[in-house]
Amino acid sequence: MKRKCGKGIAWLVIRTMVCLLLSVWLVTSVTAQPDHPSGVPVQYYLTVSSAYDSPIPTSGWYINGSIIAASVAKTWAGPTGTRYVCTGWTGTGSVQSTGTTSAVTFTIDQNSSVTWNWKTQYYLTVIDGGHGTASGQYWYDAGTDAAFDISPTTVSGGTGVQYVFTGWSSSDPGGYTDSASSYSVNMSNPITETANWKTQYYLTVTSPYDAPGGQGWYDSGSTASSVVSSPVSGGTGVQYVATGYTGSGSAPSGSGTSVSFNITSPSSITWNWKTQYYLSVVDGGHGTASGQNWYDVGTPATFGISPTTVSDGTGVEYVFTGWSSSDAGGYTGSLPSTAVTMNNPITETGHWNTQYYLTLKTDPSGIVTIPGQDWYDSPTPVTLTAPAGPPTHPFLYWVIDGVSQGSGVNPIVVTMSAVHTATAHYYTAPVGGEWAPINRVQMVTPWVALASIGIAVAAAGSHRLLKKRL
């Protein structure tokens, strides 16, 4: 029994050794080719892995000591706007453990592997929209932020034309649609950003007077407008009146003091004006003056006064005598109505004479006719002469406004600086056998009565009337 056991153990050992040798042989047969007596070298297996591209070399057997140059493309195109960039490798065996390039060279002396590493990038497309300079268009690693920009935001398009940036638009997930000229997006997919612009046109507004608004830039198709204030003072007696406007481009021409239109091209508005001068007509204190107003330069202006004779109560009136003016082109003369040409401001002033009425009477009434009763300019001196009366009615004296001018004083002078009434007094003839004093007024100077003959005798300097009863 002991012998059998010894043999069993030995057999077990031998079998184990054989199995071990067989395992080593099997492993060696898989991973390396043993040298044959004929001198065939040992080979090692290189495993090559890559998610993209067709790497060089591919997986396979390589002779021990061979120098192997492994590589892939630096970038590999994916769908539109997507690419894959080699970031290096991971190696085992004879290959360096890591690297950051798309190529590696090594000498194989054992079973080895190369795994190529990649990152995804997405393309940011930045379209300038036809104006300015866009920046930021490039490839960006997935998940990173990409900044983009447009500059300048206002671009000249020639005289009276400009383009103004209004914002970005994008239809891609994560894209930006808004008005900022600079922005950043997260690149989780390809993104296209398009700059948007609007066209603007310039409206030029010119005017020699006032300060009309409206000049500036307008969006194409929008409403442009301009307004002036009219009239505009040019100093005393001068003004400027807007007559309308002349347009160019898309601006119309017309009349009035305001204009609005849709602007579709560079445009201009020129405001047109006319000069006016003022005719001042001063009535001089009487009557009603007409014609005072503004008149276009070079046009005739008619003016006048009415009525030309104005009553101011009993015995007083004012009579128009004419116009006077110290202005160039003004009228100085007696016509109540005329015209002047308005080449400058003109003032016309009416002038009047005051007239007073002189009333003439006799006492007794109607005994004689005395000329001179009329209207007289103040202060005209008027000479009054009382004619001799009938033999029975000799002239006695003048009374002016109730004041005797003295016995026998004739003629007299009346200064017409007021309304006056002048009465010439005469003796009366005997009536009924007696001498009757005129209006029975007793004169201050006595008369000498000759009662014996009943005749009134005028002594020197005597003025009193006596009455003798027969």
Secondary structure, 3 states (H helix, E strand, C coil): CHHHHHHHHHHHHHHHHHHHHHHHHHHHHHHCCCCCCCCCCCEEEEEEEECCCCCECCCEEEECCCEEEEECCCEEECCCCEEEEEEEEEEECCCCCEECCCEEEEECCCCEEEEEEEEEEEEEEEECCCCCEEECCEEEECCCEEEEEEECCEEECCCCEEEEEEEEECCCCCCCCECCCEEEEECCCCEEEEEEEEEEEEEEEECCCCCCCCCEEEECCCEEEEECCCCEECCCCEEEEEEEEEEECCCCCECCCEEEEECCCCEEEEEEEEEEEEEEEECCCCCEEECCEEEECCCEEEEEEECCEEECCCCEEEEEEEEECCCCCCCCECCCEEEEECCCCEEEEEEEEEEEEEEEEEECCCCCCCCCCEEEECCEEEEECCCCCCCCCCEEEEEECCEEEEECCCCEEEEECCCEEEEEEECCCCECCECCCHHHCCCCCCCEEECCCCEEECCCCCCCCCCCCC
